[in-house]
Amino acid sequence: MITGALVGLLALFGIGIATVLLVRRQRRDDEDQGIDSDHLDYGGVQAIHPDGAITGGEPEPAAEPAGPDWVASYEELPAGGRYEEVPEGMWYIDADEHWWWCEHGGSWRRV
């Protein structure tokens, strides 16, 4: 009788631990996915953009924005934007909503 109760208790304990681990992993995956999909557009994969729109399939060809795709320093970034820091580094979103990624060494690349 006691053996059966111990086995049942151990089974419940194991199920509880497995549930906690799965929930924590799912939260971490959701956070990782949120970071990527907020800033990047993947061709052929559904992505969530900063404006909240959900797209899927092949991305529509964008009009070529005016100006450079790379600058040597933050001082050369277009005026009127905002910075967003993420664990992987720093983004700059200019007034026209173009996203710039800070490269190692301080240069910036428009994506």
Protein Blocks (a to p, Z undefined) as FASTA:
>chain_A
ZZmmmmmmmmmmmmmmmmmmmmmmmmmmmmmmmmmmmmpccehiacddfkopacehjddd
ddddedjfbdfbfklpcehiacdddfklccdddfkopacdddehhiacdZZ
